[in-house]
């Protein structure tokens, strides 16, 4: 048994819907390929002046101008007895100086332990800059 051939125009006795206000009539849309604009040509209104380094994808908070990779690597210099450099880079000078003093008093032992723990905390997004913003990824 064969089925009848369907062309899509059988029984279509309904008129097209009326034109909606605020929309262009059919056939007057922009030509394909003109959207989105080419890379780097977005209007300046698309950049968020309150978050020049972007926003955290989950919380929406603006990122810090300091990098967590740089801060974490500087903090790992504590393995050589100079712990606190990463904190000073982040802007937390008070804690950075305290870490330097503890490293000097403990002959570097406190610096190694504190430096490794602090570097791990920095690299895993558990530490924020002094303004309370999360550190950004990258360098």
N, C-alpha and C positions, 0 to 999 in steps of 0.2 A: 504494500500500500504506500502511495506517495503522498506527501503533504503539499498543500498549495504553496506556491512561491509568494513570499511576503516582501513587499517593496517598502513598506513603512508609510505609505500614503493612503492606505485603505481606511475608510471610516473616519478620517480626520476632518470633521466638520466644524471644529471650534475655531473662532477667530483668534489671532494673536493677542496677547494681553496689551492693555493700553500703555503708553509711554509714562514712566514714572518721573515726577519732577526731581530735578537735581542730577539726573543721569544723562549722559550723552546718548543720542539715538544710535541704534545699531549701525555698525560700520564706521563710526567716527572715533574709535578708540585709538590710542597711539600705536604706531607700527611696532611689530615685535622686534626685540633686540635693543630698544631704546631704554629699557629698564632692566636692572638697576643701572645707575650711572657708572661709568668706568671707575676703576679703583683710584682712590685719592681725589675724586672730584665730588664728594659729598659736600653739601652745604655746611658751613661752619656751625650751624645750629645743632648738628648731630653730636658734637663733642660735649661732654658734660664738664663744665668748668669746675664743678665741685669735686670731680674725680678724674684728674688728668691722666692717671695711670690705670684707669678702669675701675670696675666694681667687682666685689666678691660674687661669684655666681650663685651662691646659696643665700647669703645674708644680705647682699646688696650694698654692703658697706664699701666706701671708697678705699682703694689700696693706698698704702704708704709709698712715699718716694724712695724708700730704702728696700733693698733686695734681701730676701731671706737667704739666698745662696751665698751672697757676699758676706752677710753677717755671720752665717753659720761657719763658713770657711775661716773667717777672721777669728772666730771664737775657738776654732780648732788649733790656732797657733798656741793656745794654752798648753798643748802637748810639749811645747818647748819652754814653758814657764811664763808666757806673756798673756795669761788669760785676762779677759776684759776688753780686748780690742774690738771685738764684735759688738759688745754693748755700747762702747763709746761711739762706734760707727752709727749705730741705730739712734743715737741721741740720748741714751740713758747713761749719762756721764757719771752720776753718783754711784750706780751699781758697778760700772766699769772700773772706777777707781777702787772701790771696795774689793773687787775681785783681784786687781793688781796687788793691793796690799796683802790680802790673804795669801796670794801666791808667793810673795816675798817672805812673809812670816813663816810659812810652812815649807820653805825651801823648794817650792815647786810642786810638792805632793798634792796640796789642796788645789793648785792650779790645774793639774792634770785631771783630777776627778771632776771638779766643778766645770772645767772647760768642755769635757766630753758630754756631760749631762746637759749643760746649757746649749751646746751646739745641736744636740739631738732635739731639744725643745724648740729651738729656733727653726730648724729645718722641717719640723713636723707641724708648723703653724700653731704652736702653743704659746708663742710670745708675740706681743704687739709692740708697736712703737710708742713713744711717750704720749702721743696724741690719741692712743687707743685704736689706731687703724691696723688692720692685718698687713703683714709684710707681703710685698708682691713677689711673684715668681720671676725667674730669670736673673740677669745681671744688670 
